[in-house]
Amino acid sequence: METTMNHQITSSKSQQLHVLAVDDSNIDRKIIEKLLKVSSFKVTVVDSGSRALEYLGLEENTNSTQFDDLKVNLIMTDYSMPGMTGFELLKKIKNSSTLKEIPVVIMSSENIVTRIDRCLEEGAEEYLLKPVKLSDVRRLKDSILKTENMGMKPMESNNRKRKRNDDRLPVLPSSLSCHINASMSPPASPQQPTPKLC
Amino acid sequence: MERNQMHTQVANTRKSLFDQGYLDDQFIQLEELQDSSNPNFVEEVVTLYYRDSARFLSNLDQALEKRPLDFSKLDNLMHQFKGSSTSIGAKKVKTECTHFRNYCSARNAEGCKRTFQNVKKEYTTLRKKLEAYFQMSRQVGPVETACQAR
């Protein structure tokens, strides 16, 4: 008899999600680091896009399981940075075959619709208005965990998640539900083996 | 009994900072991040802000001396300073920054110079008030906030 068990590859509950945060402002780096740590993320903070790519390049080379603690599950980047903007960083990540799966969130103090659209179109997971709040981070965490637990790829470019100007809460895509594979079962209990009837 | 009175005093001082519009909700966000493992987090952030932003302000001072004014540069500098001010919940400072940026957009030199004086004034006033508040808080010891939402 064959057992049909659908095991989900969960980012193991004992392992923390690792966020790479990018911001040129000292103060914002300190705050985002704290926000993330309080939310039980493992955090690496860098002050520029180029340093972020350096870090990610390093993690690219250490792709084996023993270096799991370097694996980045989420990138959060400020939009306005000297040198490489957050948008440019986003583009480079989404154009990289090894890095494009990593969800990228843009943070900005400016609520500019064309900018938001551009970022989302380029593949950003979300566009958060600064100052980022604890509730934003918690929501992000839920969203990332859900994505990882279901073995889904992070939002593909045709999923628009627009942050409405009048409402700080981003619209979680209902399209998330469209990606749920009907054969997937929750990880909690293994399915009973289905007896074959002859 | 005296300790309770001091606690009350600290709480009142804190409340007045909000009531008088010096601080906004973002300051509370920072307070919520403070815990026993990092009991001085808010003060650390504020200290960092004052240390860091001195640079922006002196750059702005210098840029305002130039003739003709480079409004785009001024706006850019102020954008960064405003961002930091917003991050710590410095409400009045933030408001003056916005006025400054509006004058930059309008290419109004006099407006810029005038509001920059207001920015500096609010910045300095807040610093004094926060220093006093933190000092008072430290003397009293950790004050429990009403709700520790985690």
Chai-1 contact restraints between the chains, C-beta under 6 A:
chainA,res_idxA,chainB,res_idxB,connection_type,confidence,min_distance_angstrom,max_distance_angstrom,comment,restraint_id
A,N26,B,L48,contact,1.0,0.0,6.0,A-B,restraint_1
A,N26,B,D52,contact,1.0,0.0,6.0,A-B,restraint_2
A,I27,B,L48,contact,1.0,0.0,6.0,A-B,restraint_3
A,I27,B,Y49,contact,1.0,0.0,6.0,A-B,restraint_4
A,I27,B,S84,contact,1.0,0.0,6.0,A-B,restraint_5
A,I27,B,S87,contact,1.0,0.0,6.0,A-B,restraint_6
A,D28,B,S87,contact,1.0,0.0,6.0,A-B,restraint_7
A,K30,B,V45,contact,1.0,0.0,6.0,A-B,restraint_8
A,I31,B,S87,contact,1.0,0.0,6.0,A-B,restraint_9
A,K34,B,L33,contact,1.0,0.0,6.0,A-B,restraint_10
A,V38,B,L33,contact,1.0,0.0,6.0,A-B,restraint_11
A,S109,B,G83,contact,1.0,0.0,6.0,A-B,restraint_12
A,P131,B,Q26,contact,1.0,0.0,6.0,A-B,restraint_13
A,P131,B,T86,contact,1.0,0.0,6.0,A-B,restraint_14
A,P131,B,S87,contact,1.0,0.0,6.0,A-B,restraint_15
A,K133,B,Q29,contact,1.0,0.0,6.0,A-B,restraint_16
